[in-house]
Amino acid sequence: MTTMNVAVAGSAGRMGRMLIETVLGSSDLRLAAALEQPGHPQLGKDAGELIGLPCGVVIAEKVEPALSGSRVLIDFTRPEGTLSHLAVCRRLGINMVIGTTGFDEAQKKIIGVAAREIAIVFAPNMSVGVNVMLKLLEVAAATLGDAYDVEIIEAHHRHKVDAPSGTALKMGEVVAQALGRSLAECAVYERRGVTGERQKGAIGFAAVRGGDLVGEHTVLFAGTGERIEITHRSTSRATYAQGAIRAARFLADRDNGLFDMQDVLGLKSAIT
């Protein structure tokens, strides 16, 4: 069995620790590097000690030297940090799994350009369940059509900095595309005061923030006399880490290209 060297960015955070635990528990992967931002108190410490499994990999801030022995970098940080890491990966020919959210359109274009030279899995949610839900939403929206109003409700922990979540936006994009609409033109992100009747064709978003909620997403199709709700609830970040590891394996023998979790899971050709 060939072992693939994997690096983790944001290694001291909650998601980073879960990724390290998942990599260390995989027989076909080796943790080759762990990165953190300059000044972080965990710099210089054994990355495995964060989860009680010392592994000999020291948490580093100098990206290029740390990544030199890696095949894939898994990054769940912030847009600016991810793009900085992307530039290094591009120079070194290292593939990336990007689970970071909150990118604007210009930043997404940078990722797309980089994918001409390295292979990237870029997805707002790495959960296998969420990506199955995206396929279900595509089928539901195409079947139900314009007769049903669509509302997307998401809930996350108090520390999440962007809203709506990247996952909720992706769900809106999938629904809009299936209905032949542009999400940019039909999305409604806020309702306050006297708003008048609901605009036909709108896709509404609502964001809840509180406590330690890992992530919940519901897409409501409300028709006359019935409604359909498709919901996904995460109770652990382990599902995101497991999906990211599947994405890393998917990139093992690829040289370039931009992919998402639908590619990783083979869902683009499943249910048409």
C-alpha positions as CSV (number, residue, x, y, z in Angstrom):
1,M,0.0,0.0,0.0
2,T,1.4,3.4,-1.0
3,T,1.4,6.0,1.8
4,M,0.5,9.6,0.9
5,N,1.9,12.6,2.8
6,V,-0.7,15.0,3.9
7,A,-0.4,18.5,5.5
8,V,-3.0,20.2,7.6
9,A,-3.5,24.0,7.8
10,G,-5.1,25.6,10.9
11,S,-3.9,22.5,12.8
12,A,-4.6,23.8,16.3
13,G,-8.2,24.7,15.7
14,R,-11.2,22.4,16.3
15,M,-11.4,21.3,12.7
16,G,-7.6,21.0,12.4
17,R,-7.4,18.7,15.4
18,M,-10.1,16.5,13.9
19,L,-8.2,16.4,10.6
20,I,-5.0,15.4,12.4
21,E,-6.8,12.7,14.3
22,T,-8.3,11.3,11.1
23,V,-5.0,11.4,9.2
24,L,-3.1,9.7,12.1
25,G,-5.8,7.0,12.2
26,S,-5.5,6.2,8.5
27,S,-3.3,3.4,7.3
28,D,-2.6,4.9,3.9
29,L,-1.9,8.5,5.0
30,R,1.0,10.1,6.8
31,L,0.9,13.5,8.5
32,A,3.8,15.3,6.9
33,A,3.2,18.9,8.2
34,A,0.9,20.9,10.4
35,L,0.6,24.7,9.9
36,E,-0.6,27.6,12.1
37,Q,-0.6,31.3,11.8
38,P,2.4,33.4,13.1
39,G,2.3,34.0,16.8
40,H,0.0,31.1,17.6
41,P,0.7,29.7,21.1
42,Q,0.9,26.1,19.8
43,L,3.7,26.8,17.3
44,G,6.7,24.5,17.9
45,K,4.7,21.8,19.7
46,D,4.0,18.3,18.5
47,A,0.8,18.4,16.4
48,G,-0.2,15.0,17.7
49,E,-0.1,16.1,21.3
50,L,-3.2,18.3,20.5
51,I,-5.2,15.0,20.5
52,G,-3.1,13.0,22.9
53,L,-1.2,11.1,20.1
54,P,2.4,12.5,19.8
55,C,3.6,12.0,16.2
56,G,6.8,13.9,15.8
57,V,5.4,16.5,13.5
58,V,6.0,20.0,14.8
59,I,3.4,22.8,14.2
60,A,5.1,25.3,11.9
61,E,4.4,28.8,10.6
62,K,6.8,28.8,7.7
63,V,4.7,27.3,5.0
64,E,7.1,26.5,2.2
65,P,9.6,24.5,4.2
66,A,6.9,22.6,6.0
67,L,5.0,21.7,2.8
68,S,8.1,20.5,0.9
69,G,7.4,16.8,1.6
70,S,3.6,16.8,1.2
71,R,1.4,15.7,-1.7
72,V,-1.8,17.3,-0.5
73,L,-2.6,20.2,1.8
74,I,-6.0,20.2,3.6
75,D,-7.1,23.7,4.4
76,F,-10.0,24.8,6.6
77,T,-8.9,28.3,7.6
78,R,-9.9,31.8,6.4
79,P,-9.9,33.0,2.8
80,E,-6.8,35.2,3.1
81,G,-4.8,32.4,4.8
82,T,-6.0,29.8,2.3
83,L,-5.0,32.0,-0.7
84,S,-1.6,32.5,0.8
85,H,-1.2,28.7,1.2
86,L,-2.5,28.3,-2.4
87,A,0.2,30.4,-3.8
88,V,2.9,28.2,-2.1
89,C,1.2,25.0,-3.2
90,R,1.1,26.3,-6.7
91,R,4.8,27.0,-6.7
92,L,5.6,23.6,-5.2
93,G,3.1,21.6,-7.2
94,I,1.2,20.4,-4.1
95,N,-2.5,19.6,-4.5
96,M,-5.1,21.2,-2.1
97,V,-8.4,20.3,-0.4
98,I,-10.1,23.6,0.4
99,G,-12.9,23.5,2.9
100,T,-12.6,27.2,3.8
101,T,-15.8,29.3,3.2
102,G,-16.4,33.0,2.8
103,F,-14.6,33.6,-0.5
104,D,-15.8,36.4,-2.8
105,E,-16.0,36.0,-6.5
106,A,-12.6,37.4,-7.2
107,Q,-11.0,35.0,-4.7
108,K,-12.8,32.1,-6.3
109,K,-11.4,33.0,-9.6
110,I,-7.9,32.9,-8.1
111,I,-8.6,29.3,-7.1
112,G,-9.9,28.4,-10.5
113,V,-6.7,29.8,-12.2
114,A,-4.5,27.9,-9.8
115,A,-6.3,24.7,-10.7
116,R,-4.8,24.9,-14.1
117,E,-1.5,23.9,-12.5
118,I,-2.4,21.9,-9.5
119,A,-5.4,19.7,-8.6
120,I,-7.9,21.2,-6.1
121,V,-11.0,19.9,-4.4
122,F,-12.9,23.1,-3.5
123,A,-16.2,22.6,-1.6
124,P,-18.1,24.6,1.0
125,N,-18.9,21.4,2.8
126,M,-16.9,18.1,2.8
127,S,-19.6,16.0,4.5
128,V,-20.7,13.0,2.5
129,G,-24.3,13.5,3.8
130,V,-24.5,17.1,2.8
131,N,-23.3,16.3,-0.7
132,V,-25.9,13.6,-1.1
133,M,-28.4,16.2,0.1
134,L,-27.2,18.5,-2.7
135,K,-28.1,15.9,-5.3
136,L,-31.5,15.4,-3.6
137,L,-32.1,19.1,-3.8
138,E,-31.3,19.1,-7.5
139,V,-33.8,16.4,-8.2
140,A,-36.5,18.0,-5.9
141,A,-36.2,21.5,-7.4
142,A,-36.3,20.2,-11.0
143,T,-39.3,18.1,-10.2
144,L,-41.3,20.6,-8.1
145,G,-40.6,23.6,-10.3
146,D,-41.8,27.1,-9.8
147,A,-45.0,26.1,-8.0
148,Y,-43.1,25.8,-4.7
149,D,-41.4,28.6,-2.7
150,V,-37.9,27.8,-1.5
151,E,-36.5,28.9,1.9
152,I,-33.1,27.8,3.3
153,I,-32.5,27.9,7.0
154,E,-29.0,27.2,8.5
155,A,-27.7,27.1,12.1
156,H,-24.1,27.2,13.4
157,H,-22.1,27.8,16.5
158,R,-21.6,31.3,17.9
159,H,-18.0,31.5,16.6
160,K,-18.8,31.2,12.9
161,V,-17.9,34.5,11.1
162,D,-19.7,34.3,7.8
163,A,-23.4,34.2,7.0
164,P,-25.2,32.6,5.3
165,S,-22.9,29.6,5.5
166,G,-21.1,28.5,2.4
167,T,-23.1,25.3,2.5
168,A,-26.4,27.2,2.5
169,L,-25.2,29.3,-0.4
170,K,-24.2,26.2,-2.3
171,M,-27.6,24.7,-1.7
172,G,-29.2,27.9,-3.0
173,E,-27.0,27.7,-6.1
174,V,-28.0,24.1,-6.8
175,V,-31.7,24.8,-6.4
176,A,-31.5,28.0,-8.5
177,Q,-29.7,26.2,-11.3
178,A,-32.2,23.4,-11.3
179,L,-34.9,26.0,-11.6
180,G,-33.2,27.9,-14.4
181,R,-32.6,30.9,-12.2
182,S,-29.5,32.9,-11.1
183,L,-29.1,32.9,-7.3
184,A,-27.5,36.4,-7.5
185,E,-30.8,37.7,-8.9
186,C,-33.3,35.8,-6.8
187,A,-31.7,35.4,-3.3
188,V,-33.3,37.3,-0.4
189,Y,-30.9,37.5,2.6
190,E,-32.9,39.8,4.9
191,R,-36.5,40.6,5.7
192,R,-37.5,43.4,8.1
193,G,-40.4,45.7,8.5
194,V,-43.2,45.8,5.9
195,T,-41.7,43.7,3.1
196,G,-44.9,43.1,1.1
197,E,-45.8,39.8,-0.3
198,R,-43.2,37.2,-1.0
199,Q,-41.6,37.8,-4.4
200,K,-42.3,35.0,-6.9
201,G,-39.2,33.0,-7.7
202,A,-37.3,34.2,-4.6
203,I,-35.0,31.9,-2.7
204,G,-34.9,33.1,1.0
205,F,-32.1,32.6,3.5
206,A,-32.2,32.6,7.3
207,A,-29.1,32.2,9.6
208,V,-29.1,31.2,13.2
209,R,-26.0,31.5,15.4
210,G,-25.6,30.1,18.9
211,G,-23.9,27.8,21.3
212,D,-21.8,24.9,19.9
213,L,-24.1,23.9,17.0
214,V,-21.9,22.1,14.5
215,G,-24.1,22.7,11.5
216,E,-27.7,22.3,10.5
217,H,-29.3,23.0,7.1
218,T,-32.9,22.7,6.0
219,V,-34.3,23.5,2.6
220,L,-38.0,24.1,2.6
221,F,-40.1,23.7,-0.5
222,A,-43.5,25.2,0.4
223,G,-46.4,24.6,-2.0
224,T,-50.1,24.9,-1.8
225,G,-51.4,22.3,0.6
226,E,-48.1,20.7,1.3
227,R,-44.4,21.3,2.0
228,I,-41.3,19.2,1.7
229,E,-38.3,19.7,4.0
230,I,-34.9,18.2,3.3
231,T,-32.6,18.5,6.4
232,H,-29.1,17.6,7.3
233,R,-27.7,17.9,10.8
234,S,-24.1,17.5,11.8
235,T,-23.4,16.4,15.4
236,S,-19.6,16.1,15.0
237,R,-16.9,17.7,12.8
238,A,-15.7,14.1,12.2
239,T,-17.9,13.9,9.1
240,Y,-16.2,16.9,7.6
241,A,-12.8,15.4,8.3
242,Q,-13.7,12.1,6.8
243,G,-15.0,13.8,3.7
244,A,-11.8,15.8,3.4
245,I,-9.7,12.7,3.6
246,R,-11.7,11.1,0.8
247,A,-11.0,14.3,-1.2
248,A,-7.3,14.0,-0.5
249,R,-7.2,10.4,-1.7
250,F,-9.1,11.5,-4.8
251,L,-6.3,14.0,-5.6
252,A,-3.5,11.5,-5.1
253,D,-2.9,10.7,-8.8
254,R,-4.2,14.0,-10.3
255,D,-1.9,16.7,-11.6
256,N,-4.4,19.5,-12.1
257,G,-8.1,20.5,-12.3
258,L,-10.8,22.0,-10.2
259,F,-13.1,19.5,-8.5
260,D,-15.8,19.4,-5.8
261,M,-17.2,16.7,-3.5
262,Q,-19.7,15.7,-6.2
263,D,-16.7,14.6,-8.2
264,V,-15.1,12.9,-5.3
265,L,-18.3,10.9,-4.5
266,G,-19.2,10.2,-8.1
267,L,-22.6,11.9,-7.7
268,K,-22.5,14.0,-10.9
269,S,-23.6,11.0,-12.9
270,A,-25.7,9.4,-10.3
271,I,-29.5,10.3,-10.6
272,T,-30.1,12.4,-13.7
